[in-house]
Amino acid sequence: MEDLILESRLSSIVAPAGCGKTQLIINILRRNQPKPYLVLTHTTAGVSALKKRLTREHIPSKNYSVATIDGWLIRIAYSFRGSCHVGATMENPKLFYPEVRRAVLKYLNSGSLNCILKASYSRLLVDEYQDCDITQHDLIKALATVLPTTIFGDPMQCIFDFGRRNEMPEWDMCIGQDFPLLGELSTPWRWENAGTPRLGGWILDVREALIRGRRVDLLSCPEYVTWHRLTGLQQVDLAKQRDVQHSILNKYPNDSLLVIGSSVNELSRHQYAQGTSRIEVVEQVQLGGVMLAASMFDQQVGFQLIKSLLDVAASMITNIEVTHTLRRVTSILAKRNKTAPLPHEQALCILAIEGTRRNLLTVLEHLPLKSGTRIYRKTAYEALKDTVSHSISQPLQTIAEAASVIRERIRHNGDKRIPSRAIGSTLLLKGLESDHCIILDAQGKGMNAKKFIRRAFSRCKVNYGFLR
């Protein structure tokens, strides 16, 4: 298959979950070319997962450049600001990303980048193509006029809901016309290799049923999938979900675990991780909480600053005890305290008196050392510390500007801190592998049959689902 792809000018590969698509891409990237392959996908998690596989298989980094589609477009827009005018900022993603796509598409269609693209890359590979909207499809077509291009995807695995403003291209009539079908992968290697061929066969059967518009009985799934009924009582259901998680990790202490939470309620995912040991949060690429915190740090001083800092920290670390800590700081500053300040309390007092960036960083370094704390949003907290640290080295930048730099660094590199035991939405966990998967509500808002099959079974050996 690799030879056919490398001999093609424009082509597509239909790749159902677990049928060897990632390995096929890796095998292609193993082939040396005069210039690197450009590999584009949709999420930073997907970029990170692919880079880990490439490193594990000893593929030379000179062979490839891997990025998200939007990340690569942003880099082009920022590199050619005079030709790619973007007025919106990333703080308003509903305006920013469409504007970036339109600006870069216009620049690509002008032909001004053709020589640079030809000099930079040997071939374009686009993963998870079923999640491209019409504008992204037009962008890939524009790139394909310059670079030999192969797309990989499965129309039954689309999990992006762009809505009416971002129409999705029809796979057979639109995508198939622009990128002729070269082949379809059909062997469920992931489950064959894991010794669970019945599960792999069932997943392919379900895929075929969905293509034909048939209903799917999830309870018909063979072994390796366990179902639990939800009662509708939030605390009862939450306790059961956490019991299942602890049972898995106690029985398999070295295994990885992904928890699929609500795709429409980010706070609920944070709250689950906050009350559950050994689980961390996979963050949205916008890092909205970090950006908001950075803006507040720019504007606030004194007691208001430490109050905001503690509130932000409490959204990422357990046992911050905001009210108690503020009372202690007030008492210490007034010299009414009967016990000596703890290190984090002393750091907060210094920050209240002298609100420098270095003092701010000191507090961020001391808070996780407080007794009984646990960072459950490590990516966000590390990004916050990196932001303040960067702002110290670049005093002419605002902290908010420093946050933008750190965010783009994470976007470009892929988040290397994605934990092996994590909670996220279907989208955020797209492309990640794990030994076990828990779906907190298989029938919840934002979940449908395609999304469920895509996430629940695509990269997990054993699955646990909760049904209403």
C-alpha positions as CSV (number, residue, x, y, z in Angstrom):
1,M,0.0,0.0,0.0
2,E,2.9,2.4,0.8
3,D,4.2,2.1,-2.8
4,L,0.8,2.8,-4.3
5,I,0.5,5.9,-2.1
6,L,3.9,7.2,-3.0
7,E,3.3,6.6,-6.7
8,S,0.0,8.5,-6.6
9,R,-0.5,12.2,-7.2
10,L,-3.8,12.6,-5.4
11,S,-5.4,9.8,-3.5
12,S,-7.5,8.8,-0.5
13,I,-7.5,5.9,1.9
14,V,-10.6,4.9,3.8
15,A,-9.4,3.7,7.2
16,P,-11.9,2.3,9.8
17,A,-10.8,2.4,13.4
18,G,-8.1,0.0,14.4
19,C,-7.3,-1.2,10.9
20,G,-3.7,-0.1,10.7
21,K,-3.9,3.5,9.4
22,T,-1.4,4.9,11.8
23,Q,1.0,2.2,11.1
24,L,0.6,2.8,7.4
25,I,1.4,6.5,7.9
26,I,4.5,5.5,9.9
27,N,5.6,3.1,7.2
28,I,5.4,5.9,4.7
29,L,7.3,8.4,6.9
30,R,10.0,5.7,7.2
31,R,10.7,6.2,3.5
32,N,13.4,8.8,3.0
33,Q,12.7,11.7,0.7
34,P,14.8,14.7,-0.2
35,K,12.4,16.9,1.8
36,P,10.2,16.1,4.8
37,Y,6.6,15.0,4.6
38,L,4.0,17.4,5.9
39,V,1.5,15.6,8.1
40,L,-1.6,17.4,9.2
41,T,-4.3,16.3,11.6
42,H,-6.9,18.0,13.8
43,T,-5.9,18.0,17.5
44,T,-2.8,18.6,19.6
45,A,-3.5,15.2,21.3
46,G,-3.4,13.6,17.9
47,V,-0.1,15.3,17.0
48,S,1.4,14.2,20.3
49,A,0.2,10.6,19.9
50,L,1.6,10.4,16.4
51,K,5.0,11.9,17.4
52,K,5.3,9.5,20.3
53,R,4.7,6.6,17.9
54,L,7.2,8.0,15.4
55,T,9.8,8.3,18.2
56,R,9.1,4.8,19.5
57,E,9.6,3.4,16.0
58,H,12.8,5.4,15.5
59,I,11.6,7.4,12.5
60,P,14.1,10.2,11.9
61,S,12.6,13.6,12.8
62,K,14.1,15.0,9.6
63,N,11.6,12.9,7.6
64,Y,8.5,14.7,8.7
65,S,6.8,17.8,10.0
66,V,3.6,17.1,12.0
67,A,1.1,19.7,13.0
68,T,-2.6,20.4,13.4
69,I,-4.3,21.8,10.4
70,D,-5.2,25.0,12.2
71,G,-1.8,25.2,13.9
72,W,-0.1,25.1,10.5
73,L,-2.4,27.7,9.1
74,I,-1.8,30.0,12.0
75,R,1.9,29.7,11.5
76,I,1.5,30.6,7.9
77,A,-0.7,33.5,8.7
78,Y,1.7,34.9,11.3
79,S,4.7,34.3,9.1
80,F,3.1,36.3,6.2
81,R,1.1,38.9,8.2
82,G,1.1,41.4,5.3
83,S,-0.6,39.0,3.0
84,C,-2.7,37.1,5.5
85,H,-4.6,39.8,7.4
86,V,-6.4,38.4,10.5
87,G,-8.2,41.0,12.6
88,A,-9.7,38.6,15.2
89,T,-7.7,37.2,18.2
90,M,-7.6,33.6,19.5
91,E,-9.6,34.8,22.5
92,N,-12.6,34.8,20.2
93,P,-12.2,31.4,18.5
94,K,-15.5,31.5,16.6
95,L,-14.2,34.5,14.6
96,F,-10.4,33.8,14.7
97,Y,-10.2,30.3,13.2
98,P,-12.5,30.9,10.2
99,E,-10.7,34.2,9.5
100,V,-7.3,32.5,9.6
101,R,-8.6,29.8,7.2
102,R,-10.1,32.3,4.8
103,A,-6.9,34.5,4.8
104,V,-4.5,31.6,4.2
105,L,-6.8,30.0,1.6
106,K,-6.8,33.3,-0.4
107,Y,-3.0,33.5,-0.1
108,L,-2.5,29.9,-1.2
109,N,-4.8,30.4,-4.2
110,S,-2.7,33.4,-5.2
111,G,0.2,31.1,-5.9
112,S,2.6,33.2,-3.8
113,L,3.5,30.2,-1.6
114,N,4.0,27.6,-4.3
115,C,7.8,27.9,-4.4
116,I,8.1,27.9,-0.7
117,L,5.9,24.8,-0.3
118,K,7.8,22.9,-3.0
119,A,11.1,23.7,-1.4
120,S,9.8,22.7,2.1
121,Y,7.9,19.5,1.7
122,S,8.0,16.4,-0.5
123,R,4.4,15.2,0.0
124,L,1.2,16.1,2.1
125,L,-0.5,13.5,4.3
126,V,-3.8,14.5,6.0
127,D,-5.1,12.3,8.8
128,E,-8.7,12.2,10.1
129,Y,-10.0,13.8,7.0
130,Q,-13.6,13.1,7.8
131,D,-13.4,16.0,10.3
132,C,-12.5,18.6,7.7
133,D,-15.1,21.2,7.0
134,I,-15.7,22.7,3.6
135,T,-13.1,25.5,4.1
136,Q,-10.5,23.1,5.4
137,H,-11.2,20.9,2.4
138,D,-10.7,23.8,0.1
139,L,-7.4,24.6,1.9
140,I,-6.1,21.0,1.4
141,K,-7.2,21.1,-2.3
142,A,-5.1,24.3,-2.7
143,L,-2.1,22.6,-1.1
144,A,-2.7,19.6,-3.3
145,T,-2.2,21.7,-6.4
146,V,1.4,22.1,-5.3
147,L,2.2,18.9,-3.3
148,P,1.3,15.3,-4.0
149,T,-1.4,14.6,-1.4
150,T,-3.0,11.5,0.2
151,I,-5.8,11.8,2.7
152,F,-6.8,9.2,5.3
153,G,-10.2,9.0,7.0
154,D,-13.4,7.3,7.6
155,P,-16.8,9.0,7.1
156,M,-18.2,6.9,9.9
157,Q,-15.8,8.5,12.4
158,C,-16.7,12.2,12.1
159,I,-16.9,13.7,15.6
160,F,-16.8,17.4,14.8
161,D,-20.1,19.2,14.9
162,F,-19.5,22.4,13.0
163,G,-23.1,23.3,12.5
164,R,-24.6,25.1,9.5
165,R,-22.0,27.8,9.2
166,N,-19.3,25.1,8.5
167,E,-20.8,22.6,6.1
168,M,-19.0,19.2,5.9
169,P,-18.1,18.0,2.4
170,E,-19.8,14.9,1.3
171,W,-17.4,12.0,1.3
172,D,-18.2,10.1,-1.9
173,M,-19.4,12.9,-4.2
174,C,-17.0,15.7,-3.0
175,I,-14.0,14.3,-1.3
176,G,-13.9,11.2,-3.4
177,Q,-13.9,13.3,-6.6
178,D,-11.0,15.4,-5.5
179,F,-9.0,12.6,-4.0
180,P,-9.7,9.3,-5.8
181,L,-10.1,6.2,-3.6
182,L,-6.8,4.2,-3.6
183,G,-7.9,1.6,-1.1
184,E,-9.8,0.7,2.0
185,L,-8.2,-0.9,5.1
186,S,-10.4,-3.8,6.3
187,T,-8.4,-5.9,8.9
188,P,-9.0,-5.0,12.5
189,W,-5.3,-5.3,13.4
190,R,-5.6,-3.6,16.8
191,W,-7.9,-6.2,18.2
192,E,-6.2,-9.1,16.3
193,N,-2.9,-8.1,17.9
194,A,-4.6,-7.7,21.3
195,G,-6.1,-11.2,21.2
196,T,-9.7,-9.8,21.0
197,P,-10.7,-10.6,17.4
198,R,-14.4,-10.9,18.2
199,L,-14.5,-7.3,19.4
200,G,-12.7,-6.1,16.3
201,G,-15.2,-8.0,14.1
202,W,-18.1,-6.5,16.0
203,I,-16.9,-3.0,15.5
204,L,-16.6,-3.4,11.8
205,D,-20.1,-5.0,11.7
206,V,-21.4,-2.0,13.6
207,R,-19.7,0.4,11.2
208,E,-21.4,-1.3,8.3
209,A,-24.8,-1.2,10.1
210,L,-24.4,2.6,10.6
211,I,-23.5,3.1,7.0
212,R,-26.7,1.4,6.0
213,G,-28.7,3.5,8.5
214,R,-29.6,0.7,10.9
215,R,-30.0,0.9,14.6
216,V,-27.2,-0.5,16.8
217,D,-27.7,-2.5,20.0
218,L,-24.7,-1.6,22.1
219,L,-25.6,-4.4,24.5
220,S,-24.9,-6.9,21.7
221,C,-21.2,-6.2,22.0
222,P,-19.0,-9.2,23.0
223,E,-16.7,-9.5,26.0
224,Y,-14.3,-6.7,26.9
225,V,-17.2,-4.3,27.2
226,T,-19.1,-3.8,30.5
227,W,-22.2,-1.8,30.9
228,H,-23.6,0.0,34.0
229,R,-27.0,1.6,34.3
230,L,-27.3,5.2,35.4
231,T,-29.9,6.0,38.0
232,G,-30.4,9.6,37.2
233,L,-29.3,10.5,40.7
234,Q,-26.1,12.6,40.2
235,Q,-24.3,11.7,43.4
236,V,-25.2,8.0,43.2
237,D,-24.1,7.8,39.5
238,L,-20.9,9.7,40.2
239,A,-20.0,7.4,43.1
240,K,-20.5,4.4,40.8
241,Q,-18.4,5.9,38.1
242,R,-15.6,6.6,40.5
243,D,-15.9,3.1,42.0
244,V,-15.5,1.6,38.5
245,Q,-12.4,3.8,37.9
246,H,-10.8,2.9,41.2
247,S,-11.5,-0.8,40.6
248,I,-9.8,-0.7,37.2
249,L,-6.7,1.1,38.5
250,N,-6.4,-1.0,41.6
251,K,-6.6,-4.2,39.5
252,Y,-4.3,-2.9,36.7
253,P,-2.0,-0.4,38.4
254,N,0.3,0.0,35.4
255,D,-2.4,0.4,32.8
256,S,-3.6,3.5,31.0
257,L,-7.1,4.8,31.3
258,L,-9.2,7.4,29.4
259,V,-12.5,8.8,30.8
260,I,-14.9,10.2,28.3
261,G,-16.9,13.0,29.9
262,S,-19.4,15.5,28.6
263,S,-18.5,17.2,25.3
264,V,-20.7,20.2,26.2
265,N,-19.8,20.8,29.8
266,E,-16.1,21.4,30.4
267,L,-16.7,22.2,34.1
268,S,-18.2,18.8,34.8
269,R,-15.0,17.1,33.5
270,H,-12.9,19.3,35.8
271,Q,-15.1,18.5,38.7
272,Y,-14.8,14.8,38.0
273,A,-11.0,15.0,38.0
274,Q,-11.0,17.2,41.1
275,G,-12.8,14.6,43.2
276,T,-11.0,11.6,41.7
277,S,-7.5,10.7,42.4
278,R,-5.1,9.5,39.6
279,I,-7.0,11.3,36.8
280,E,-5.9,14.5,35.1
281,V,-7.7,16.8,32.6
282,V,-6.9,17.1,28.9
283,E,-7.3,20.8,28.1
284,Q,-8.8,22.5,25.2
285,V,-6.2,24.0,22.9
286,Q,-7.4,27.6,23.5
287,L,-6.4,27.3,27.2
288,G,-9.1,29.8,28.0
289,G,-8.6,29.6,31.8
290,V,-4.9,30.4,31.4
291,M,-5.5,33.3,29.0
292,L,-8.1,34.8,31.4
293,A,-5.8,34.4,34.4
294,A,-2.9,36.1,32.5
295,S,-5.1,39.1,31.7
296,M,-6.2,39.4,35.3
297,F,-2.6,39.2,36.5
298,D,-1.8,42.1,34.2
299,Q,-4.5,44.3,35.7
300,Q,-4.5,43.5,39.4
301,V,-2.3,44.2,42.4
302,G,-2.4,43.6,46.1
303,F,-5.2,41.6,47.8
304,Q,-7.2,41.5,44.6
305,L,-4.3,39.9,42.8
306,I,-3.8,37.1,45.4
307,K,-7.6,36.5,45.6
308,S,-7.6,36.0,41.8
309,L,-4.5,33.9,41.9
310,L,-6.0,31.6,44.6
311,D,-9.3,31.2,42.7
312,V,-7.4,30.2,39.5
313,A,-5.2,27.8,41.4
314,A,-8.3,26.3,43.1
315,S,-9.6,25.5,39.6
316,M,-6.5,23.4,38.9
317,I,-5.3,22.1,42.3
318,T,-7.2,20.4,45.1
319,N,-7.2,21.7,48.8
320,I,-6.2,25.3,48.1
321,E,-8.8,26.4,50.7
322,V,-9.2,29.9,49.2
323,T,-11.2,31.4,52.1
324,H,-9.0,30.0,54.8
325,T,-5.8,31.0,53.0
326,L,-7.1,34.6,52.5
327,R,-7.9,34.9,56.2
328,R,-4.4,33.6,57.0
329,V,-2.8,36.1,54.7
330,T,-4.8,39.0,56.1
331,S,-3.9,37.9,59.6
332,I,-0.2,37.6,58.8
333,L,-0.1,41.0,57.1
334,A,-1.7,42.5,60.1
335,K,0.7,40.6,62.4
336,R,-2.1,38.9,64.3
337,N,-1.1,35.4,63.4
338,K,-0.4,33.0,66.3
339,T,1.4,30.4,64.1
340,A,4.3,31.0,61.7
341,P,3.4,31.4,58.1
342,L,3.7,28.4,55.8
343,P,5.9,28.8,52.7
344,H,3.0,29.4,50.4
345,E,1.4,31.9,52.9
346,Q,4.6,33.8,53.1
347,A,4.9,33.9,49.3
348,L,1.4,35.3,49.1
349,C,2.1,38.0,51.6
350,I,5.2,39.1,49.7
351,L,3.1,39.1,46.5
352,A,0.4,41.2,48.1
353,I,3.0,43.8,49.2
354,E,5.1,43.7,46.0
355,G,3.2,42.4,43.0
356,T,6.2,41.5,40.8
357,R,6.1,38.7,38.2
358,R,8.9,36.9,40.0
359,N,6.9,36.9,43.2
360,L,3.9,35.7,41.3
361,L,5.9,32.8,40.0
362,T,7.1,32.0,43.5
363,V,3.6,31.6,44.7
364,L,2.7,29.3,41.7
365,E,5.7,27.2,42.6
366,H,4.8,27.0,46.3
367,L,1.1,26.3,46.1
368,P,1.4,22.7,44.9
369,L,3.7,22.0,47.9
370,K,0.9,22.8,50.4
371,S,-0.1,19.7,52.4
372,G,-3.0,17.7,50.8
373,T,-2.8,19.3,47.4
374,R,-2.9,17.5,44.0
375,I,-2.7,19.1,40.6
376,Y,-5.5,17.7,38.5
377,R,-5.1,20.1,35.6
378,K,-1.4,19.8,35.1
379,T,-1.3,21.0,31.5
380,A,-3.1,24.2,32.4
381,Y,-1.1,24.8,35.6
382,E,2.3,24.2,33.9
383,A,1.2,26.5,31.0
384,L,0.4,29.1,33.6
385,K,3.8,28.8,35.3
386,D,5.5,28.8,31.9
387,T,3.6,32.0,31.0
388,V,4.7,33.9,34.1
389,S,8.3,32.6,33.6
390,H,8.3,33.7,30.0
391,S,7.0,37.1,31.0
392,I,9.9,37.5,33.5
393,S,12.4,36.9,30.7
394,Q,10.4,39.3,28.3
395,P,9.6,42.2,30.6
396,L,8.3,44.3,27.6
397,Q,5.5,41.8,27.0
398,T,2.3,41.7,29.0
399,I,1.6,38.4,30.8
400,A,-1.3,37.9,28.4
401,E,1.1,38.2,25.5
402,A,3.4,35.7,27.1
403,A,0.4,33.4,27.5
404,S,-0.2,33.5,23.8
405,V,3.4,32.6,23.1
406,I,3.1,29.6,25.4
407,R,-0.2,28.5,23.9
408,E,1.3,28.6,20.4
409,R,4.3,26.6,21.6
410,I,2.0,23.9,22.9
411,R,0.0,24.0,19.8
412,H,3.0,23.7,17.5
413,N,4.8,20.9,19.5
414,G,1.7,19.0,20.5
415,D,1.0,18.7,24.2
416,K,3.8,16.4,25.5
417,R,2.3,16.3,29.0
418,I,-0.9,14.5,28.0
419,P,-1.3,12.0,30.9
420,S,-1.8,8.2,30.5
421,R,-4.9,8.5,32.8
422,A,-7.0,11.4,31.7
423,I,-10.5,12.8,31.3
424,G,-11.6,14.7,28.3
425,S,-14.3,15.0,25.7
426,T,-14.6,12.8,22.6
427,L,-12.8,15.5,20.6
428,L,-10.0,16.1,23.1
429,L,-9.1,12.4,23.4
430,K,-9.3,11.8,19.7
431,G,-6.2,9.9,18.5
432,L,-5.1,8.8,22.0
433,E,-4.5,5.1,22.9
434,S,-5.3,3.5,26.2
435,D,-5.7,0.1,27.9
436,H,-9.1,1.0,29.3
437,C,-11.9,3.5,28.5
438,I,-14.8,4.7,30.6
439,I,-17.7,6.5,29.0
440,L,-19.5,8.4,31.8
441,D,-22.7,8.7,29.8
442,A,-23.1,6.9,26.5
443,Q,-26.4,8.6,25.8
444,G,-25.5,12.1,27.1
445,K,-25.9,15.4,25.2
446,G,-23.4,15.6,22.4
447,M,-22.9,11.9,22.1
448,N,-24.2,9.9,19.1
449,A,-23.6,6.5,17.6
450,K,-20.7,7.6,15.4
451,K,-19.0,9.4,18.2
452,F,-19.5,6.6,20.7
453,I,-18.1,3.9,18.4
454,R,-15.2,6.2,17.4
455,R,-14.1,6.9,20.9
456,A,-15.2,3.9,22.9
457,F,-13.6,1.3,20.8
458,S,-11.1,2.9,18.5
459,R,-8.0,2.7,20.7
460,C,-8.9,0.8,23.9
461,K,-8.6,-2.9,24.8
462,V,-11.3,-2.9,27.5
463,N,-14.3,-0.6,27.8
464,Y,-16.8,0.4,30.5
465,G,-19.9,2.3,29.6
466,F,-22.7,3.9,31.5
467,L,-26.2,3.9,30.0
468,R,-29.4,5.6,31.0
